[in-house]
Amino acid sequence: MRPDYLLPALLVIASIVAGTIGWSGHVLLLPISLAFPVLWSRAQSRCVAAFVSAGYFLAASRGLPQGVAAFYASDLWPGLLLWLCASASFVAVHAVLWSKRFGVRPLRYLAAASLMALPPFGITGWAHPVTAAGVLFPGCEWWGLIAITAGLIGLVTRMWPAVAIAFTGLWLWSAANWTDPTLPEGWQVVDVQMGSSLGRDASIQRHRDLIATVKDRASGAIRNVVLPESALGFWTPTVERLWVKALQGSDFSVVAGAAIVGAKGYDNVLIALSAGGGRVLYRERMPVPGSMWQPWRSWLGTSGGARAHFFAKPVATAGDRQVAPLICYEQLVVWPVLQSMLHGPDLILAVGNGWWTKGTSIVAIQRASAVAWAKLFAKPLVLSFNT
């Protein structure tokens, strides 16, 4: 290989390794993603910066083609197409903002990181290195976010070796003292393995089975039981009556995922249920682009797809607690959790329906991201998934 091709090839290979290992689903490996800004800054041209960005992002999101194929019961081609399309904004932002002038790269990278954290580019802002703040600065809250942002800027300057050494020391210290976020007192989670039938099987028997499971888990001092995304299927008056009647005489509440269908589409929501009735606790701010959120339908004058409530209500009241709800895809992008944290919630409530991700690391990455944010802001964490 010619010497002038060797460094670009090594940078791309290293970015693929960083994306693969950093986003493997193990929370303590998230700091490896911090190699990306170093590799991006070492690129000799905009083209190389684009390939480095593509290598990192495609490696980090490598489970998408297989997951999409499972979701649509199709071959890999639709998933591969969506995988490449999803990478377009990440690659474009980092390629356009790369500069030959070393002195302006820190501000350029800060701009790129900011754009990938917020809509519209942040809609596909997966694998954001800032997520590693929960590992490097657990419990530091907003100061930890400021510190890792400053560190990211430092990693694209000539002082990057010193910043990398400092981050490595913090990483080792954190790993040696690591404890997972706690489950808040009075809360119980229900993880299920119902595959694609969850939310699609609308039979009375399915609801009765879920009710029995909930009652079995709601023992002792438990006051809130959480079911995964889509657990209730379509939210209708009939479903509400069934659950409310079954909860008569009990003193606990159920939080579960459901879908509310309207004339122009549907909302992916969390429902709070008790003996006193049911109510919408939260409407998802960012559904999965493509498979759920399909804005082009309204542009074409057709209906359907999930509605996105981008900066809508970021916290909700469940019992005597203020919770920061994150439904599925919201655990992979940055702004929903940060918007929620601005309101000082008591805990993070994360649910998902990941049956379609079987054989991939997507659910593990969702869990790792939720754990990292909970650790950064020192919040208890409630996690409930269907696989």
Number of C-alpha atoms within 10 A of each C-alpha: 6 6 7 9 9 10 15 21 15 13 23 24 15 18 28 22 20 26 28 21 17 27 32 22 21 16 24 20 18 30 24 19 25 23 20 29 24 22 23 28 23 20 21 15 15 17 14 21 27 23 22 30 29 24 24 32 29 22 21 28 23 20 19 24 22 22 22 24 18 19 16 13 10 12 13 16 13 14 21 17 13 17 20 16 12 21 20 17 19 27 20 17 20 26 22 14 17 26 20 13 7 14 12 14 19 21 13 20 23 17 15 20 23 18 19 25 22 16 17 12 17 19 24 24 24 23 26 25 22 23 27 28 28 30 26 28 23 19 18 17 19 16 14 20 21 14 16 22 18 14 18 25 22 19 25 27 19 14 11 18 14 12 19 18 11 12 18 15 13 16 21 14 13 17 15 9 7 13 9 12 18 15 16 14 11 14 19 22 21 17 16 18 13 14 16 16 14 21 20 14 16 15 9 11 10 17 18 14 10 18 17 13 14 22 15 9 17 22 12 7 12 15 18 23 23 28 27 29 29 25 30 27 22 20 18 13 9 9 16 18 14 14 21 17 13 16 21 12 11 13 14 21 24 26 26 24 28 23 22 17 16 12 7 15 18 19 24 25 22 31 24 22 23 22 18 14 15 20 13 17 20 24 27 26 23 26 24 17 17 14 13 18 19 19 17 12 14 13 9 8 8 12 17 17 22 26 21 21 14 17 14 13 16 24 25 19 15 16 12 7 11 17 28 27 30 28 28 22 23 25 26 26 24 25 23 25 21 17 16 20 23 11 13 14 19 19 23 28 22 25 32 26 27 23 21 22 22 15 12 19 20 24 26 17 23 24 23 25 27 28 27 25 28 26 26 25 25 19 24 19 23 24 21 22 24 23 18
